[in-house]
Amino acid sequence: MTWKFKQKKSPDCVLIIVLKNQFTDFPCPISPVKFFVFSFSKISCLADKKDYRDEFLDKQLTEAERKKARYEQTLHALQTEERFVNYLNGFLPSSVERFSKSYASRKVMWYESAAMMKSVRESRESRWNKIAESALVQIQEQKLQDIQHDWGNNKITLPQIQVFPDLVDWHQNVLNCPFLPPVSEGEIQLYLQFYDELIKESDEEEKLDHDEDSEFVFEPFRANDLSKLGYEWKRFIDRKNGVAPNRLIQNPRLSMESFYISLANKEDERIKQQREEEAKNVDPKPAVVQPPLPQPQKTVPPVPPAVDNRPFMHSVFYNPRLYENFVKKFDTKETLGYYRVMQREHKRREFMERVEMDLFVLKDSKEYVPIGSHDDWRDAVAEAAEQWSRKMVREAITDWWEVYARIKDNSGVYEYLNSVKPSTFNAENRKAYIARVIRGRVLNGKPPDLNF
């Protein structure tokens, strides 16, 4: 269950309220948001960013090259291999040429479509497990955040961790984190309790009347939203543990690392300025006299255009009534009739689009799914699809945990179903980060180590 700003609100408005909510209690029906600011300072730890536009273009180019190669290979075989030539000699040469090109093109389409259909089928078969995987990730994320807090306050020590980014880096592979205990059966049962309570709370809220003029819009919980519930899960655990929801998280260790890095940065800036001053004191070479530049002529600033308060002429998608009135006023009755026919067809497609995805989901059901009564049958289908999806997600959480638990019992490495962002804190960046922390410590009169 979430509350979000309506689209008419600007992003600046959202940012202001979130920032305000960091320091004060803001009376709005959204969860309080905390900003956890972390910086690798001026070193190149964030330089290893991937340009996904280039990756997309490379993929498109690869697909085009593969299609072209298959087309040319098929066409060459039809024109040169004896078995094809002997068979096609019984037909008109002009038709054989058209047939060969058509067959090669269609063969490319068959292979590409088959690959796509295979991908769709695999995606449909694994969709519930992918959603269940996000539950395991959220459980481990919460435990890792608790360890970050304890390590940052010097309550625990970890042999694998020297600096705070070492901990942050494990968020990219939290299900294989070596110093986190694996997800237990008790934690799965607790997560299912959280899942059931969230559904109940969302359904009750959805029944209430909401002010349409409010700057927030209520969005009920849907089964596919499970991957977005990390913060809600954290709040649930905090309530269970009696932790204040708006507590200010302190991390002295991170503050000290940032302080030492800032000292190193300031020293670099001081050295840079000193070298610039020394360069100025060197006897300069005789200056070459340049001819005077022509002075720019003064120009009169342009007069701003008058504000035009006339209304905006919308297209048919945004204001069909205005569009129809225009047709009535300026066009023929025949054109108006054609327009209305097309509008009815458009509304019919909209009517069907509402249920197409729900029916697509229900096609995977191997059992009878009950459907309730509604004034609009599309709402009945949508509710049936959502209830069945919730049931499937709940079962998948337990089933996929058993798969995960077997892997961990055998000391195996869990392979993610969902895509995982690659780590940017590689060995080179880590070495540079540690070097700057140590340099800052030395500048502050501390030993050249990480014992603080």
C-alpha positions as CSV (number, residue, x, y, z in Angstrom):
1,M,0.0,0.0,0.0
2,T,1.5,3.3,-1.0
3,W,0.7,7.0,-1.3
4,K,2.3,8.9,-4.1
5,F,2.0,12.4,-5.6
6,K,-0.4,12.9,-8.5
7,Q,1.3,13.5,-11.8
8,K,0.3,17.1,-11.9
9,K,2.7,17.9,-9.0
10,S,6.2,18.8,-10.0
11,P,9.3,16.8,-8.9
12,D,10.5,19.8,-7.0
13,C,7.4,19.6,-4.8
14,V,8.1,16.0,-4.0
15,L,11.8,16.7,-3.2
16,I,10.9,19.6,-0.8
17,I,8.5,17.5,1.2
18,V,10.8,14.5,1.4
19,L,13.7,16.7,2.6
20,K,11.4,18.3,5.1
21,N,10.3,15.0,6.4
22,Q,13.9,14.1,7.2
23,F,14.0,16.6,10.0
24,T,10.4,17.1,11.1
25,D,7.1,15.3,11.4
26,F,5.2,16.0,8.2
27,P,1.4,15.4,8.5
28,C,0.9,13.4,5.4
29,P,-0.2,9.8,4.7
30,I,3.2,8.6,3.5
31,S,5.9,6.7,5.3
32,P,8.7,8.9,6.7
33,V,11.8,8.9,4.4
34,K,15.4,9.1,5.6
35,F,18.2,10.2,3.4
36,F,21.4,8.2,4.0
37,V,24.1,10.3,2.4
38,F,27.2,8.5,1.4
39,S,30.0,9.7,-0.7
40,F,33.3,8.3,-2.0
41,S,34.5,12.0,-2.1
42,K,36.6,13.1,-5.1
43,I,38.2,9.7,-5.8
44,S,37.2,7.7,-8.8
45,C,35.0,5.2,-7.0
46,L,32.0,6.2,-9.0
47,A,33.7,6.4,-12.3
48,D,32.9,2.9,-13.3
49,K,29.4,3.7,-14.6
50,K,28.0,1.7,-17.5
51,D,26.4,3.6,-20.4
52,Y,23.3,1.5,-20.9
53,R,22.5,3.4,-24.1
54,D,25.7,1.9,-25.6
55,E,24.7,-1.5,-24.3
56,F,21.3,-1.2,-25.9
57,L,22.8,-0.1,-29.2
58,D,25.3,-3.0,-29.2
59,K,22.4,-5.4,-28.6
60,Q,20.3,-4.0,-31.4
61,L,23.3,-4.2,-33.7
62,T,24.0,-7.8,-32.7
63,E,20.4,-8.7,-33.4
64,A,20.5,-7.0,-36.8
65,E,23.7,-8.7,-37.8
66,R,22.3,-12.1,-36.7
67,K,19.1,-11.6,-38.7
68,K,21.1,-10.5,-41.8
69,A,23.5,-13.5,-41.5
70,R,20.6,-16.0,-41.2
71,Y,18.8,-14.4,-44.1
72,E,21.8,-14.4,-46.4
73,Q,22.7,-18.0,-45.4
74,T,19.2,-19.3,-46.1
75,L,19.0,-17.4,-49.4
76,H,22.4,-18.7,-50.5
77,A,21.4,-22.3,-49.7
78,L,18.1,-22.0,-51.7
79,Q,20.1,-20.7,-54.7
80,T,23.0,-23.1,-54.6
81,E,22.3,-26.4,-52.9
82,E,21.3,-29.1,-55.3
83,R,18.3,-30.4,-53.3
84,F,16.7,-26.9,-53.5
85,V,17.7,-26.1,-57.0
86,N,16.3,-29.4,-58.4
87,Y,13.0,-28.9,-56.6
88,L,12.6,-25.2,-57.6
89,N,13.5,-25.9,-61.3
90,G,9.9,-27.1,-61.7
91,F,8.5,-23.5,-61.1
92,L,8.6,-20.2,-63.0
93,P,12.1,-18.5,-62.5
94,S,10.5,-15.2,-61.6
95,S,8.3,-16.8,-58.9
96,V,11.3,-18.8,-57.5
97,E,13.2,-15.6,-56.9
98,R,10.3,-14.0,-55.0
99,F,9.7,-17.2,-53.1
100,S,13.3,-17.6,-52.0
101,K,13.5,-14.1,-50.6
102,S,10.1,-14.5,-48.9
103,Y,11.1,-17.8,-47.4
104,A,14.5,-16.5,-46.1
105,S,12.7,-13.5,-44.5
106,R,10.1,-15.7,-42.9
107,K,12.6,-18.1,-41.6
108,V,14.4,-15.3,-39.8
109,M,11.1,-14.2,-38.3
110,W,10.3,-17.8,-37.2
111,Y,13.6,-18.1,-35.3
112,E,13.3,-14.7,-33.8
113,S,9.7,-15.3,-32.7
114,A,10.6,-18.7,-31.2
115,A,13.4,-17.1,-29.1
116,M,11.0,-14.4,-27.9
117,M,8.3,-16.9,-27.1
118,K,10.8,-19.1,-25.2
119,S,11.9,-16.1,-23.2
120,V,8.2,-15.2,-22.4
121,R,7.4,-18.8,-21.4
122,E,10.5,-18.9,-19.1
123,S,9.6,-15.5,-17.6
124,R,6.0,-16.7,-16.9
125,E,7.3,-19.9,-15.3
126,S,9.7,-18.1,-13.0
127,R,7.7,-14.9,-12.3
128,W,6.4,-16.1,-8.9
129,N,9.9,-17.3,-7.9
130,K,11.4,-13.9,-8.9
131,I,8.8,-12.1,-6.7
132,A,9.6,-14.6,-3.8
133,E,13.3,-13.9,-4.2
134,S,12.6,-10.2,-3.5
135,A,11.2,-11.3,-0.1
136,L,14.5,-13.1,0.7
137,V,16.5,-10.1,-0.3
138,Q,14.4,-7.8,1.9
139,I,14.9,-10.0,4.9
140,Q,18.7,-10.0,4.4
141,E,18.8,-6.3,3.6
142,Q,17.2,-5.5,6.9
143,K,19.8,-7.7,8.8
144,L,22.6,-6.1,6.8
145,Q,21.4,-2.6,7.8
146,D,21.4,-3.7,11.5
147,I,25.0,-4.9,11.1
148,Q,25.9,-1.6,9.4
149,H,24.6,0.2,12.4
150,D,26.4,-2.0,14.9
151,W,29.7,-1.9,13.0
152,G,29.5,1.8,12.5
153,N,29.0,2.3,16.3
154,N,31.9,-0.1,17.1
155,K,29.6,-2.6,18.7
156,I,31.0,-5.5,16.5
157,T,34.0,-6.3,14.4
158,L,34.1,-8.2,11.1
159,P,37.3,-9.6,9.7
160,Q,36.0,-9.0,6.1
161,I,35.2,-5.3,6.7
162,Q,37.9,-2.6,6.9
163,V,35.9,0.5,5.7
164,F,32.3,1.3,5.5
165,P,32.0,0.8,1.6
166,D,32.9,-2.8,2.2
167,L,29.6,-3.2,4.0
168,V,27.6,-1.1,1.4
169,D,29.0,-3.2,-1.4
170,W,27.3,-6.4,0.0
171,H,23.9,-4.9,-0.7
172,Q,24.5,-5.9,-4.3
173,N,24.9,-9.6,-3.3
174,V,23.1,-9.8,0.0
175,L,21.9,-13.4,-0.4
176,N,25.6,-14.6,-0.5
177,C,26.9,-12.3,2.2
178,P,29.3,-14.4,4.3
179,F,28.8,-12.7,7.7
180,L,24.9,-12.8,7.5
181,P,23.1,-15.9,8.8
182,P,20.9,-17.4,6.0
183,V,17.2,-16.7,6.0
184,S,15.6,-19.0,8.5
185,E,12.2,-20.7,8.5
186,G,11.1,-18.5,11.4
187,E,12.0,-15.3,9.4
188,I,9.9,-16.6,6.5
189,Q,6.9,-17.2,8.7
190,L,7.3,-13.6,10.1
191,Y,7.5,-12.3,6.6
192,L,4.3,-14.1,5.7
193,Q,2.6,-12.5,8.7
194,F,3.8,-9.1,7.4
195,Y,2.5,-10.0,4.0
196,D,-1.0,-10.9,5.3
197,E,-1.2,-7.7,7.5
198,L,-0.2,-5.5,4.6
199,I,-2.9,-7.0,2.4
200,K,-5.5,-6.6,5.1
201,E,-4.5,-3.0,5.7
202,S,-4.5,-2.1,2.0
203,D,-7.9,-3.7,1.4
204,E,-9.4,-1.8,4.3
205,E,-7.9,1.5,3.1
206,E,-9.1,0.9,-0.4
207,K,-12.7,0.7,0.8
208,L,-12.6,4.2,2.3
209,D,-13.5,7.3,0.3
210,H,-10.5,9.4,-0.6
211,D,-10.5,13.1,-1.4
212,E,-10.1,13.5,-5.1
213,D,-8.7,17.0,-4.6
214,S,-5.9,15.8,-2.3
215,E,-2.4,16.1,-3.6
216,F,-1.8,12.5,-2.8
217,V,-3.4,9.5,-4.5
218,F,-3.9,6.1,-2.8
219,E,-2.5,3.1,-4.6
220,P,-3.6,-0.3,-3.1
221,F,-1.1,-3.1,-2.7
222,R,-0.8,-5.5,-5.6
223,A,1.0,-8.9,-5.6
224,N,3.5,-7.7,-8.1
225,D,4.5,-4.8,-5.8
226,L,6.3,-7.1,-3.4
227,S,9.8,-6.1,-4.6
228,K,9.0,-2.5,-3.5
229,L,8.3,-3.2,0.1
230,G,11.8,-3.0,1.6
231,Y,10.9,0.1,3.7
232,E,7.6,-1.3,4.8
233,W,9.3,-4.5,6.0
234,K,11.8,-2.4,7.9
235,R,9.0,-0.6,9.7
236,F,7.3,-3.9,10.5
237,I,10.5,-5.3,12.1
238,D,11.1,-2.0,14.0
239,R,7.6,-2.2,15.5
240,K,8.2,-5.8,16.4
241,N,11.5,-4.8,18.1
242,G,10.1,-1.7,19.8
243,V,12.3,0.6,17.8
244,A,11.0,4.2,17.2
245,P,10.1,4.6,13.5
246,N,11.6,8.0,13.1
247,R,14.9,7.4,15.0
248,L,17.9,9.2,13.7
249,I,20.5,6.6,12.7
250,Q,24.0,7.6,13.9
251,N,27.1,6.1,12.3
252,P,30.3,7.5,13.9
253,R,32.6,5.3,11.9
254,L,31.2,6.6,8.6
255,S,31.4,10.2,9.9
256,M,35.1,9.7,10.8
257,E,35.9,8.2,7.4
258,S,34.2,11.1,5.7
259,F,36.1,13.5,7.9
260,Y,39.5,12.0,7.1
261,I,38.7,12.0,3.4
262,S,37.7,15.7,3.6
263,L,41.1,16.5,5.3
264,A,42.9,14.7,2.4
265,N,40.8,16.7,-0.1
266,K,41.6,20.0,1.6
267,E,45.3,19.2,1.6
268,D,45.2,18.4,-2.1
269,E,43.4,21.7,-2.7
270,R,46.1,23.5,-0.7
271,I,48.9,21.9,-2.6
272,K,47.2,22.8,-5.9
273,Q,46.8,26.4,-4.9
274,Q,50.4,26.6,-3.7
275,R,51.7,25.3,-7.1
276,E,49.5,27.8,-8.9
277,E,51.0,30.7,-6.8
278,E,54.5,29.4,-7.5
279,A,53.8,29.3,-11.2
280,K,52.6,33.0,-11.1
281,N,55.9,34.1,-9.5
282,V,58.0,32.7,-12.3
283,D,59.3,35.4,-14.7
284,P,56.9,35.5,-17.5
285,K,57.9,35.6,-21.1
286,P,57.6,38.9,-22.9
287,A,54.0,39.5,-23.7
288,V,52.9,39.8,-27.3
289,V,51.0,43.0,-27.8
290,Q,47.6,42.2,-29.3
291,P,45.6,44.7,-31.2
292,P,42.6,46.1,-29.4
293,L,39.4,44.1,-29.8
294,P,36.4,45.9,-31.3
295,Q,34.0,47.0,-28.7
296,P,30.6,45.4,-29.0
297,Q,27.8,47.7,-29.9
298,K,25.0,48.3,-27.4
299,T,21.9,46.6,-28.4
300,V,18.4,47.2,-27.2
301,P,17.0,44.2,-25.2
302,P,14.2,42.6,-27.0
303,V,10.6,43.2,-25.8
304,P,9.2,40.1,-24.3
305,P,6.1,38.8,-26.2
306,A,2.7,39.4,-24.8
307,V,1.2,36.6,-22.7
308,D,-1.3,34.6,-24.8
309,N,-4.2,33.5,-22.5
310,R,-6.1,31.6,-25.2
311,P,-6.9,27.9,-24.3
312,F,-4.9,25.0,-25.5
313,M,-6.3,23.1,-28.5
314,H,-6.1,19.5,-27.2
315,S,-6.0,16.4,-29.4
316,V,-8.8,13.8,-29.3
317,F,-7.0,11.7,-26.7
318,Y,-7.1,14.5,-24.1
319,N,-10.4,16.3,-24.9
320,P,-12.7,14.2,-27.1
321,R,-15.6,16.5,-26.4
322,L,-13.8,19.5,-27.8
323,Y,-12.7,17.5,-30.8
324,E,-16.2,16.3,-31.5
325,N,-17.5,19.9,-31.3
326,F,-14.9,20.9,-33.8
327,V,-16.0,18.2,-36.3
328,K,-19.7,19.2,-35.8
329,K,-19.0,22.8,-36.5
330,F,-16.7,22.6,-39.4
331,D,-17.1,19.2,-41.1
332,T,-19.8,17.2,-42.7
333,K,-22.3,14.8,-41.1
334,E,-20.6,12.0,-42.9
335,T,-17.3,12.8,-41.3
336,L,-19.0,13.2,-37.9
337,G,-20.4,9.7,-38.3
338,Y,-17.0,8.2,-39.2
339,Y,-15.5,9.9,-36.2
340,R,-18.1,8.5,-33.8
341,V,-17.6,5.0,-35.2
342,M,-13.9,5.2,-34.6
343,Q,-14.4,6.6,-31.1
344,R,-16.7,3.7,-30.2
345,E,-14.0,1.3,-31.5
346,H,-11.4,3.1,-29.4
347,K,-13.6,2.8,-26.3
348,R,-14.2,-0.9,-27.0
349,R,-10.5,-1.5,-27.1
350,E,-10.0,0.4,-23.9
351,F,-12.8,-1.8,-22.4
352,M,-10.9,-5.0,-23.4
353,E,-7.4,-3.7,-22.5
354,R,-8.5,-3.5,-18.8
355,V,-9.0,-7.2,-18.6
356,E,-6.4,-8.5,-21.1
357,M,-3.5,-8.6,-18.6
358,D,-5.8,-10.1,-15.9
359,L,-6.9,-12.8,-18.2
360,F,-3.2,-13.3,-19.2
361,V,-2.4,-13.9,-15.6
362,L,-5.3,-16.3,-15.0
363,K,-4.4,-18.4,-18.0
364,D,-1.5,-19.9,-15.9
365,S,-3.9,-21.2,-13.3
366,K,-4.3,-25.0,-13.2
367,E,-7.2,-24.8,-10.8
368,Y,-10.6,-23.2,-10.7
369,V,-10.4,-19.5,-9.6
370,P,-13.6,-18.1,-8.0
371,I,-15.0,-14.9,-9.4
372,G,-17.2,-12.6,-7.4
373,S,-20.1,-10.4,-8.5
374,H,-19.5,-6.8,-9.5
375,D,-21.4,-4.2,-11.4
376,D,-18.6,-4.2,-13.9
377,W,-17.5,-7.7,-14.9
378,R,-14.0,-6.4,-15.6
379,D,-13.6,-5.5,-11.9
380,A,-14.7,-9.1,-11.0
381,V,-12.0,-10.5,-13.3
382,A,-9.3,-8.0,-11.9
383,E,-10.2,-9.0,-8.3
384,A,-10.0,-12.7,-9.1
385,A,-6.6,-12.3,-10.8
386,E,-5.3,-10.3,-7.9
387,Q,-6.5,-12.8,-5.3
388,W,-5.0,-15.7,-7.2
389,S,-1.7,-13.8,-7.6
390,R,-1.5,-13.1,-3.9
391,K,-2.1,-16.8,-3.2
392,M,0.7,-17.8,-5.7
393,V,3.1,-15.3,-4.2
394,R,2.5,-16.6,-0.7
395,E,3.1,-20.2,-1.8
396,A,6.2,-19.2,-3.8
397,I,7.8,-17.4,-0.8
398,T,7.9,-20.7,1.1
399,D,8.8,-22.9,-1.9
400,W,11.6,-20.7,-3.1
401,W,13.0,-20.4,0.4
402,E,13.3,-24.2,0.5
403,V,15.4,-24.0,-2.7
404,Y,17.5,-21.2,-1.2
405,A,17.9,-23.1,2.1
406,R,19.2,-26.3,0.3
407,I,21.8,-24.2,-1.5
408,K,23.0,-22.7,1.7
409,D,23.0,-26.0,3.6
410,N,25.4,-27.4,0.9
411,S,27.6,-24.2,1.2
412,G,26.6,-23.3,-2.4
413,V,26.4,-19.9,-4.0
414,Y,22.9,-18.6,-4.7
415,E,22.4,-17.5,-8.3
416,Y,19.9,-14.6,-8.6
417,L,16.8,-14.8,-10.8
418,N,16.4,-11.0,-10.9
419,S,19.1,-8.9,-12.4
420,V,21.6,-7.5,-10.0
421,K,23.5,-4.3,-10.4
422,P,27.3,-4.8,-10.7
423,S,29.5,-3.5,-7.9
424,T,31.4,-0.2,-8.6
425,F,33.6,-0.6,-5.5
426,N,36.2,-2.7,-7.2
427,A,39.7,-3.5,-5.9
428,E,41.3,-0.4,-7.4
429,N,38.6,2.0,-6.0
430,R,38.8,0.3,-2.6
431,K,42.6,0.8,-2.5
432,A,42.2,4.5,-3.4
433,Y,39.5,5.0,-0.8
434,I,41.6,3.3,2.0
435,A,44.6,5.4,1.0
436,R,42.7,8.6,1.3
437,V,41.3,7.7,4.7
438,I,44.8,6.8,6.0
439,R,46.2,10.0,4.5
440,G,43.6,12.1,6.3
441,R,44.4,10.3,9.6
442,V,48.1,11.1,9.2
443,L,47.2,14.8,8.5
444,N,45.1,14.7,11.7
445,G,48.1,13.4,13.7
446,K,46.8,9.8,13.9
447,P,48.7,6.5,13.1
448,P,48.6,5.4,9.4
449,D,46.1,2.6,10.0
450,L,42.3,2.0,10.2
451,N,42.1,1.4,13.9
452,F,39.5,4.0,14.9
